[in-house]
Amino acid sequence: MDYEVEVHFQPVYELISSIHTFICKKGSKKIDLGTPWAAEVSRGLSPELLEALEETDLDNDWKLLNLLIYLCPDKDSVERVLEWLEGLSVGEMYEALAGYVSVFPVQMEQYRSRMVFLLSEWNRQYFSSCSPDIMKKLQQHAEERRQALAGSPVADFVNKTTNGFYFMPGDGLRRLVLIPQFHFQPINIIYNFGPLTICHYAGKIQIAEEEISPSMHRTLRSLGEKSRLKILKSLGGERKSFTEIARQAGLSKGIVHDHISSLRSAGLLNAYIEGENVTSYSLRLEGIQQMNEQLFAYLK
C-alpha cells in the first residue's frame, strides 16, 4: 500500500456522526438504533434546532465540516473544537481547506455560524446526555485497533477494521484516517479529500448486553433471501462491478442495491473503493467464517 493509515477517536467525531445519523432519514431502517431512535430524539429538541437539522443536507458543506473538525488542532473536548471553529476568520477557514479542496461554501461566515449553532445545540440538547459508555467503548476500541495496526499488513488491517473495505491506493491517496462510530452502525461513512480519506466505520460497539449480538443477527438475516445467496456464490473467486452483479442476477438495480447493501453491512462482501466510490465487490470468506464461529459459540 502506498498510503499511511491512522486510527483516531475523540468525542467530537461521534457528535458529528450522531447528527449525520439523525439527518440521514433514508438510512434509519438500516441502522442498529432503528427508526424509533430519531423520533425519540426529536421529542427532546427545540423547534429552532429541528428546523436547522431539517434544512441541513449531507452535501459538500457537510463534508467540509468533517474536514474542518479533522483539521482542528485541539480535539480533546467538544467545547474546544467549537471554540476553535467559532474563532476562525474567513481567511483562516479558506487557508485550512485549500490544501484539500477547490470548492468552498458560499458565504463562508454564515456557513461557519450555521454549523457552530448546529453542533453546539445538538451537543447541548442531545449529545452531552448520551451514555458515557459509548465514548468509553469507542476510545477503547480505537486504542485496540491502533495496537493491532503496528503488527498487521495494512490492507488486511483496514479490511478487518472496516468489516470489508479495501481502499485502492490510486488518485493520490496518501493518508487514510479510520474513526470508529456508534450511532450509524453498521454503515460506514467515507469522505475523500484528494490525498486524505476519512472513514467513519462501524465499531461494532454494544452498550446493552444482548444474548444475540446485533452483528450475528444481521449476518444471519442477510442470508434469508435466495437472491443474496446466489450473489455470494457468483462472486466466489473474482471481483465484479455492480453492473455485472445486477446483469448476472437478472434483477433490477434497485433490488440488487438493497441486496448488496445488506450483504455489505453484514461483512460478507469486500468492497473496493476509489475515492468515495465502490468500483467492485468480491466474496468475503472471513465474514462467513466469523458468522459460523459466532453461531457455534452461541449454540454450544
C-alpha positions as CSV (number, residue, x, y, z in Angstrom):
1,M,0.0,0.0,0.0
2,D,1.2,3.5,-0.9
3,Y,-0.6,5.3,1.9
4,E,-0.5,5.7,5.7
5,V,-3.3,4.5,8.0
6,E,-4.2,6.1,11.3
7,V,-6.9,5.3,13.8
8,H,-8.4,8.4,15.6
9,F,-11.1,8.9,18.1
10,Q,-12.4,11.9,20.0
11,P,-16.0,12.5,21.2
12,V,-16.4,15.3,18.6
13,Y,-16.3,12.7,15.9
14,E,-19.2,10.8,17.5
15,L,-21.0,14.1,17.8
16,I,-20.9,14.7,14.1
17,S,-21.7,11.1,13.3
18,S,-24.8,11.2,15.5
19,I,-26.0,14.3,13.7
20,H,-25.4,12.6,10.4
21,T,-27.5,9.6,11.6
22,F,-30.4,11.9,12.5
23,I,-30.3,13.8,9.2
24,C,-30.0,10.6,7.1
25,K,-33.6,9.5,7.3
26,K,-33.3,7.1,4.4
27,G,-30.8,5.1,6.4
28,S,-32.9,4.9,9.6
29,K,-34.3,1.4,8.7
30,K,-30.8,0.0,8.1
31,I,-29.1,1.2,11.3
32,D,-28.9,-0.8,14.6
33,L,-30.6,2.1,16.5
34,G,-33.6,1.7,14.2
35,T,-36.3,4.2,13.1
36,P,-37.7,4.9,16.7
37,W,-34.4,6.5,17.7
38,A,-34.8,9.6,15.6
39,A,-38.5,10.0,16.7
40,E,-37.4,9.7,20.4
41,V,-34.6,12.2,20.0
42,S,-36.9,14.7,18.2
43,R,-39.1,15.0,21.2
44,G,-36.2,16.5,23.2
45,L,-35.1,19.0,20.6
46,S,-36.1,22.7,20.3
47,P,-38.1,23.9,17.3
48,E,-35.1,26.0,16.3
49,L,-32.7,23.1,16.3
50,L,-35.2,20.8,14.5
51,E,-35.6,23.4,11.8
52,A,-31.9,23.8,11.4
53,L,-31.5,20.0,11.1
54,E,-34.3,19.8,8.5
55,E,-32.5,22.4,6.4
56,T,-29.2,20.7,6.6
57,D,-28.2,18.3,3.7
58,L,-25.5,15.8,3.7
59,D,-23.8,17.7,0.9
60,N,-20.5,19.3,0.2
61,D,-20.9,21.8,3.0
62,W,-21.4,18.9,5.5
63,K,-18.5,17.1,4.0
64,L,-16.3,20.2,4.6
65,L,-17.4,20.4,8.2
66,N,-16.0,16.9,8.7
67,L,-12.7,18.1,7.2
68,L,-12.6,21.2,9.4
69,I,-13.2,19.0,12.5
70,Y,-10.4,16.7,11.5
71,L,-8.1,19.7,11.0
72,C,-8.8,21.2,14.4
73,P,-5.5,21.2,16.3
74,D,-7.2,20.5,19.7
75,K,-10.0,17.9,19.8
76,D,-9.7,17.0,23.5
77,S,-13.3,18.1,24.1
78,V,-16.3,19.1,22.0
79,E,-16.2,22.5,23.6
80,R,-12.6,23.2,22.5
81,V,-13.5,22.3,18.9
82,L,-16.5,24.6,19.0
83,E,-14.4,27.4,20.4
84,W,-11.8,26.9,17.6
85,L,-14.4,26.7,14.9
86,E,-16.2,29.8,16.1
87,G,-13.0,31.8,16.4
88,L,-11.8,31.0,12.8
89,S,-11.7,34.0,10.5
90,V,-13.0,33.6,6.9
91,G,-9.4,33.8,5.7
92,E,-8.3,31.1,8.1
93,M,-11.1,28.8,7.0
94,Y,-10.1,29.2,3.4
95,E,-6.5,28.6,4.2
96,A,-7.3,25.4,6.2
97,L,-9.5,23.9,3.5
98,A,-7.4,25.0,0.5
99,G,-4.9,22.2,0.8
100,Y,-7.6,19.6,0.3
101,V,-10.5,21.1,-1.8
102,S,-11.2,23.7,-4.5
103,V,-14.9,24.2,-3.9
104,F,-15.8,26.2,-0.8
105,P,-19.1,27.0,0.9
106,V,-20.9,30.1,-0.3
107,Q,-20.9,32.9,2.2
108,M,-18.3,31.3,4.5
109,E,-19.1,33.4,7.6
110,Q,-22.8,32.4,7.5
111,Y,-21.7,28.8,6.9
112,R,-19.5,28.9,10.0
113,S,-22.2,30.4,12.2
114,R,-24.8,27.9,11.0
115,M,-22.5,24.9,11.7
116,V,-21.5,26.2,15.1
117,F,-25.1,26.6,16.0
118,L,-25.9,23.1,14.8
119,L,-23.0,21.4,16.6
120,S,-23.4,23.4,19.9
121,E,-27.1,23.0,20.2
122,W,-27.1,19.3,19.2
123,N,-24.4,18.8,21.9
124,R,-26.4,20.7,24.5
125,Q,-29.8,19.1,23.7
126,Y,-28.8,15.6,22.9
127,F,-25.2,14.5,22.7
128,S,-24.0,15.7,26.1
129,S,-26.6,13.4,27.7
130,C,-25.5,10.2,25.8
131,S,-24.3,7.3,27.8
132,P,-20.6,7.8,28.7
133,D,-20.2,4.1,28.0
134,I,-20.4,5.0,24.3
135,M,-17.4,7.3,24.4
136,K,-15.5,4.9,26.7
137,K,-16.0,1.9,24.4
138,L,-15.2,3.8,21.3
139,Q,-12.0,5.1,22.8
140,Q,-11.0,1.6,24.0
141,H,-11.8,0.2,20.6
142,A,-9.7,2.8,18.8
143,E,-6.7,2.1,21.1
144,E,-7.1,-1.6,20.5
145,R,-7.1,-1.0,16.7
146,R,-4.0,1.2,17.0
147,Q,-2.1,-1.5,18.8
148,A,-3.2,-4.1,16.1
149,L,-2.1,-1.8,13.3
150,A,1.5,-2.0,14.5
151,G,1.8,-5.7,13.6
152,S,-0.5,-6.1,10.7
153,P,-0.3,-5.8,6.9
154,V,-2.1,-2.5,6.0
155,A,-4.6,-3.9,3.6
156,D,-5.6,-6.8,6.0
157,F,-5.9,-4.4,8.9
158,V,-8.1,-1.9,7.0
159,N,-10.3,-4.7,5.7
160,K,-10.8,-6.3,9.2
161,T,-11.3,-2.9,10.9
162,T,-13.9,-1.7,8.4
163,N,-15.6,-5.1,8.0
164,G,-14.8,-5.5,4.4
165,F,-13.3,-2.3,2.8
166,Y,-10.3,-2.2,0.5
167,F,-9.1,1.4,-0.3
168,M,-7.3,1.4,-3.6
169,P,-4.1,3.5,-3.5
170,G,-4.8,5.4,-6.7
171,D,-6.0,9.0,-7.1
172,G,-3.2,10.4,-5.0
173,L,-4.4,8.9,-1.7
174,R,-1.7,9.4,0.9
175,R,-3.4,9.1,4.3
176,L,-6.4,7.0,5.4
177,V,-7.9,8.0,8.7
178,L,-10.2,5.4,10.3
179,I,-12.6,6.7,13.0
180,P,-14.9,4.2,14.9
181,Q,-18.6,5.3,15.3
182,F,-21.6,4.0,17.2
183,H,-24.7,5.8,16.0
184,F,-24.6,4.9,12.3
185,Q,-23.8,1.2,12.7
186,P,-23.5,-0.9,10.7
187,I,-23.0,1.6,7.9
188,N,-19.6,3.2,7.2
189,I,-19.3,6.9,6.0
190,I,-16.5,7.9,3.6
191,Y,-15.2,11.3,2.8
192,N,-12.4,11.8,0.2
193,F,-10.3,15.0,0.0
194,G,-7.7,14.1,-2.6
195,P,-4.6,12.9,-0.6
196,L,-6.8,12.3,2.5
197,T,-9.7,9.9,3.0
198,I,-11.7,9.8,6.3
199,C,-13.7,6.8,7.0
200,H,-16.1,6.7,10.0
201,Y,-16.6,3.0,10.3
202,A,-19.0,0.9,12.4
203,G,-17.1,0.0,15.5
204,K,-19.4,-2.9,16.5
205,I,-19.9,-1.2,19.8
206,Q,-22.6,-2.7,22.1
207,I,-23.9,-0.7,25.0
208,A,-26.6,-3.0,26.3
209,E,-25.6,-6.7,26.8
210,E,-27.6,-8.8,24.5
211,E,-27.8,-12.6,24.2
212,I,-27.7,-12.4,20.4
213,S,-25.3,-9.8,19.2
214,P,-26.6,-7.3,16.5
215,S,-23.8,-8.3,14.1
216,M,-24.6,-12.0,14.3
217,H,-28.3,-11.4,13.9
218,R,-27.7,-9.0,11.0
219,T,-25.5,-11.6,9.2
220,L,-28.0,-14.4,9.6
221,R,-30.9,-12.2,8.4
222,S,-28.8,-11.1,5.3
223,L,-28.8,-14.7,4.1
224,G,-32.6,-15.1,4.3
225,E,-33.0,-14.3,0.6
226,K,-32.2,-16.8,-2.2
227,S,-31.0,-14.0,-4.5
228,R,-28.4,-12.9,-1.9
229,L,-27.1,-16.4,-1.7
230,K,-26.8,-16.5,-5.5
231,I,-25.0,-13.2,-5.5
232,L,-22.5,-14.5,-3.0
233,K,-22.0,-17.7,-5.0
234,S,-21.4,-15.7,-8.2
235,L,-18.7,-13.7,-6.5
236,G,-16.6,-16.7,-5.4
237,G,-13.1,-16.2,-6.5
238,E,-13.4,-13.0,-8.5
239,R,-14.3,-9.3,-8.3
240,K,-17.3,-7.9,-10.1
241,S,-18.8,-4.4,-10.6
242,F,-22.3,-3.6,-9.5
243,T,-23.5,-3.6,-13.1
244,E,-22.0,-7.1,-13.7
245,I,-23.7,-8.4,-10.5
246,A,-27.1,-6.9,-11.5
247,R,-26.8,-8.3,-15.0
248,Q,-25.9,-11.8,-13.8
249,A,-28.6,-11.8,-11.1
250,G,-31.3,-10.7,-13.6
251,L,-32.8,-8.3,-11.1
252,S,-33.5,-4.6,-11.1
253,K,-30.6,-2.4,-10.0
254,G,-32.7,-1.1,-7.0
255,I,-33.3,-4.6,-5.7
256,V,-29.6,-5.6,-6.3
257,H,-28.5,-2.4,-4.5
258,D,-30.6,-3.4,-1.4
259,H,-29.2,-7.0,-1.5
260,I,-25.6,-5.7,-1.8
261,S,-26.2,-3.2,1.0
262,S,-27.4,-5.9,3.3
263,L,-24.6,-8.3,2.5
264,R,-22.0,-5.5,2.8
265,S,-23.3,-4.4,6.2
266,A,-23.1,-8.0,7.3
267,G,-19.5,-8.2,6.4
268,L,-20.0,-10.8,3.7
269,L,-18.7,-8.7,0.8
270,N,-15.4,-7.0,0.2
271,A,-15.9,-3.5,-1.3
272,Y,-13.1,-2.0,-3.4
273,I,-13.1,1.8,-3.0
274,E,-11.6,4.5,-5.2
275,G,-12.1,8.0,-3.8
276,E,-15.6,7.7,-2.3
277,N,-16.9,5.2,-4.9
278,V,-17.1,1.4,-4.7
279,T,-15.8,0.1,-8.0
280,S,-16.3,-3.6,-7.4
281,Y,-17.1,-6.4,-4.9
282,S,-15.9,-9.8,-4.0
283,L,-16.9,-12.6,-1.6
284,R,-15.5,-12.1,1.9
285,L,-14.9,-15.5,3.3
286,E,-13.7,-14.1,6.6
287,G,-17.2,-12.8,7.2
288,I,-18.7,-16.3,6.6
289,Q,-16.1,-17.8,9.0
290,Q,-16.9,-15.2,11.6
291,M,-20.6,-15.9,11.3
292,N,-20.0,-19.6,11.8
293,E,-17.8,-19.0,14.8
294,Q,-20.4,-16.7,16.4
295,L,-23.3,-19.1,15.8
296,F,-21.3,-22.0,17.1
297,A,-20.3,-20.2,20.2
298,Y,-23.9,-19.2,20.8
299,L,-25.3,-22.7,20.3
300,K,-22.8,-24.8,22.2
